[in-house]
Amino acid sequence: MFRFDVVVRYSEIGEDGHITAPAVLDLMQDCCIFHSEEIGVGVDFLRKADRAWVLSSWNVVFSRYPKMGERLTVSTWPYDFKRFLGSRNFKVEDAHGNVVAWADSLWTYLDTQSLVPARVPEEIRERYVLEPRYQAGQGKPGCPADGAEDSVKARKIQIPKEMEAKDPIRVGKFFIDTNRHMNNGKYVMLAEEYLPSGFKVGKLRAEYKKAAVLADLICPKVKQESGRVVVSLENEAGEPYAAVEFGEDK
């Protein structure tokens, strides 16, 4: 397991003074990057091999949103490799050891030249130490449990048939990461804009289909249902880049 300690910064909070959901995802993404860097298979290693880990899906459960200045510990570990796929858990704990958020994620090992999935080589597999998959609750106080297991089993997001189209958004430089694609967290950040006022996210799922690149046009479609908001981020032909589902914390 790899972990690092952080303090919730002003730049990570919303108008209520608490860390935002996209900021929590950024912490998790930073944690797995730091993990790979520490064991020698990080960004530069992958770039030289024309490879990259591309996120296929997030399943995230939130217990609470810490305030600015709170100290947090972010942890991550892989629990499975299959052919070109890697599965990884994340956990965010407060200063008392309470789990404030956790996630299950699926990643695809990609050939960046052909854009085709590639088998994860033994050289990389042997660098990581596999640990058991996270189980919701695990007897710890403050750990989100109710309904959490269901949220990580279903990776496919059911897209409603009738959705409301929103104004298109052009992908700018701010959205692009080292893979020259729109960063995973930016899709969630865009999708969050369509949440109704007062909607507190208790669960979040994101499914990634196609990477948007600089200057692409993203056409959002939104469906609000009882306790659920689904946002489909599509190209001009109606093909999805990503889908994000927000579940309300009641």
N, C-alpha and C positions, 0 to 999 in steps of 0.2 A: 504494500500500500504506500502511495505517495501522498503527502499532505503539506500544506503551507498555511501560515497564519496571516490574516488580513484584518484591517480595521475598516468598517463601512465608511466610505468617503462621501463628501458632499456631492461629488459628481455622479454618485451612484444612487442617489435618493430622488424620490418624486416630490410632489408638492405637499404630501402628508408627512415628509421627514423620514420615511422608511425606504429601504432599498427596493428597487423595482425588480420585477420578474426578469427582464432582459439582463439586468446587471448581475443577477444570480447566475444566469446561464453563462455570462462572460467569465465569471469566477470559475465555474466548472470547466469551461473550455480552456482557460489559462492553466488550470491545474493539470489537465491531461497533456498539454503542450510542455509544461515544466517537467512532468514525469518522463516524457519521451526524450527531452533534452538531457536530463540527468543520466539516463542509461545509454546515451549515445546514438539514438535513432530518431533524432529530432528533425526540424525543418530542413537544415542544410543537408543532412544525411539523405533524406528522402528526395530532395531536389536533384541531387547528383545522380540518384538512381532513376530519375523520371517517375517517381512514385509519390502518392499522397494518400492520407487517410481522409475520406470524405464522409461526413455525417449522413446517415440514412434516416435516422429517426431519434427523437427525444421522447421520453416519458418522464415528466417531472411532477413531484408532489411537494406542495408547500404547507408547512405547519404554521409559520408566522413570518412576517417580514421585519427583520431587525432594523433598529433606528441608526441614524448616523452616529458614529463613534463606537458602536459595539464591536467587540473583538470576536472574530469568527475563525474557525479552522475548516478548511476545504480539503476533502480527501477524495482519492480516486484509485481504482484498481480494475484490471481486466479480469473477466471470469470465464471467457471462452473464445476460442478461435476455430472457425470452420471455413476451409477453403479460402475465399477472399473476404471473409467477414470477421469482424472482431466485436465482442460485446464488452461493455464497460459500465461500471457503477460509479456514482458520485454521491457524496454526503457533505452537507454543510452543518456544522455544529456551533452552538454559541459557547460562551465562556464557561457555562455550567455543564457542558457535555450534552445538552439537549439538541436533538436533530431538528433544525428549522426547515430544511429542504433536502430532498434526495432525488436521484434520477437513475433511470436505466437508459442505456443508449446503444445503438447499433451503428457500426462504421464499416465502410467499404474501402478496401485497399485497391487503389486505382492506378493504372498506367496512365500517366498524364500526357503521353504522346498519342496513344490510340484511343484514350478515354474509355477503355475497356477494363473491367475488374481483373485483378491479377491475384494469383494465389499468394498468400502471406508466406514469405520464405522462412526457413528454419532459423536463419540468422537473426531475424526479428523476433520470432516466437520465443526463442530461448532467452532473450533479454528480459522479457516480462515474467513476473511471478503471478500465476493465476491464483485467485482467491475465491471463496464461495460467493455465489450471487447474493446480493443484499435481500434480506427479508424484512418487510415492513414491520415496524414496532420493535422487535428484538428485545423487548422487555425494558427499554430505556424510557425515562420520562420525557414528555415533550416530543416524542417521535410520531409522525403521522402514520396512522395505520388503517383506519376505516376506509375500505374501498380502494386502498392503494394498490393492492396486488392486482385487481382487475385492470387498473390503469396501465400496467406495464405489460400485460399479456397481449392486448390488441395493438399492433403497430399500424394497421391500416386505418386511416381516418375515413369515415363514411361521409361523403360529400352530398349535401342536400340537393334535390333536383332544382328547386326554385331559390335563386340567390339574387341579391341586389348588387348590381354593378356599381363600382365607385370610380372616381377619377383616376386615370392611369398615372404611374409614377416612373420617372426616368432614373435608371441606376447611375448614381454619381460615383466619384472617386472615393468618397467617404465610406461606401459600402464594400469596397474591394479589399480582400486579404492577400496573403502571400501566394495563394494558389491562383490568383487573378480571377477569382470568382467572388460573387457576393457572399459575405460571411454569414454563417449559420444564424447568429444572433440577430442580424439585421432583418431577416424575414419575420422573426417574432416581434421585433420592435415595430415594424410596419403594421403587422396584424393587430397589435395591441391598440393602435389608434382607433379601431372600430368597435372597441368595447363600450357598452353604455355606461353612463355616469354611475358611480357607486358599485360597479361590478368588481368584486374582489376575487382574484384568481386563486383557486385552491389546487387545481390540477391543470397541467398543460401538456399537450401532445403536439409534436411537429413531425411531419413526414416530408422528406425532400425527394423530389423527382428529377429535376433538371437544374443545373447551375446557371444562374443569371450572371451575365458579364457586363462590363462597363458599357453604358449607353443603351442597354436593353430597356424595353418598356414593360413595366409590370402592371397588369390589369387586375385589381382586386375585386373579388366577389365575396359578399358577406351574407350570412344567415344567422339571425338571432332567434334562439329558442329558449324555452324555460330552463334556466340554469346552465345554458350552453351557447357558445358563440363559435361558429366555424368560419374561417377566412381562407379562401382559395386564392393564391397569388399566381396568376397565369400570364402567358404571353399573348400577343395579339391574335394568335390563332386559337386561343382557348386551351392551350396545353399547359398543364400545371408546372410551375417551378417548385412550389411547396404548398402544403396545406397545414394550417395551424388550428387546433381545437382548444378552446379555453373552457374549463369547468369551474363553476362558481363555488366559492367557499361559503357555505351557509351555516 
